[in-house]
Amino acid sequence: MLEGMKRKDINQTAFSIMQQATGEVEKPLAKVDGRSAGGLARMAGLSSEEKTKLAKSAAMTKVKKRQVLALGAPLVKKRHISV
């Protein structure tokens, strides 16, 4: 176990899960070392139009990737190499 971290008792964990499942408490966004919650926090701050735009962009990228793989071409990621 990591130093300074205490493990929750199984009863505390069960109680927490029940509160989240019944809506008594909102599920907390995951935080790592005090940093933001990442994608979850970002999506929470976007309007529905912005979410739609991002979803369409992701879908098009996925389709293009599948087309490239279907043609038998190797998938090569562009990498930025700094000298």
C-alpha positions in Angstrom: 0.0 0.0 0.0 1.2 3.5 -0.7 2.5 5.4 2.3 0.1 8.0 3.7 -2.9 6.4 2.0 -5.5 4.7 4.1 -7.8 2.1 2.6 -11.5 2.5 3.2 -13.3 -0.1 5.2 -15.6 -2.3 3.1 -18.6 -0.9 4.9 -17.6 2.6 4.0 -17.1 1.7 0.4 -20.5 0.0 0.2 -22.2 3.0 1.9 -20.5 5.4 -0.6 -21.6 3.2 -3.6 -25.2 3.1 -2.3 -25.2 6.9 -1.9 -24.0 7.4 -5.5 -26.4 4.8 -6.9 -29.4 6.4 -5.2 -28.4 9.9 -6.2 -27.9 11.1 -2.6 -24.4 12.2 -3.6 -23.0 12.9 -7.0 -20.2 10.8 -8.2 -17.0 12.7 -7.7 -14.8 13.4 -10.7 -11.5 11.5 -10.5 -8.6 13.7 -9.5 -5.0 12.7 -9.7 -2.5 14.5 -7.5 -4.6 17.6 -7.4 -4.8 18.0 -11.2 -8.0 18.4 -13.1 -10.3 15.5 -13.9 -9.3 15.6 -17.5 -11.9 14.6 -20.1 -14.8 14.4 -17.7 -14.2 18.0 -16.4 -13.7 19.2 -20.0 -16.9 17.7 -21.2 -18.9 19.1 -18.3 -17.9 22.6 -19.3 -18.8 22.3 -23.0 -22.1 23.2 -24.6 -24.1 20.6 -26.5 -23.1 22.1 -29.8 -19.4 21.9 -28.9 -19.9 18.2 -27.7 -21.6 17.5 -31.1 -18.8 19.0 -33.0 -16.2 17.0 -31.1 -18.2 13.8 -31.5 -18.5 14.3 -35.3 -14.8 15.0 -35.6 -13.9 11.8 -33.6 -16.3 9.8 -35.7 -14.7 11.0 -39.0 -11.2 10.3 -37.7 -12.4 6.7 -36.8 -13.8 6.2 -40.3 -10.7 7.5 -42.0 -8.5 5.2 -39.8 -10.7 2.2 -40.8 -10.5 3.1 -44.5 -6.7 3.3 -44.3 -6.5 -0.1 -42.5 -8.9 -1.7 -45.0 -6.6 -0.7 -47.9 -3.8 -2.6 -46.2 -1.7 0.5 -45.7 0.3 0.5 -42.5 -0.9 2.9 -39.9 1.9 5.4 -39.2 1.6 8.0 -36.5 3.3 11.3 -37.1 5.8 12.0 -34.4 7.3 15.3 -33.6 11.0 14.9 -32.9 12.8 17.9 -31.3 16.5 18.1 -31.8 
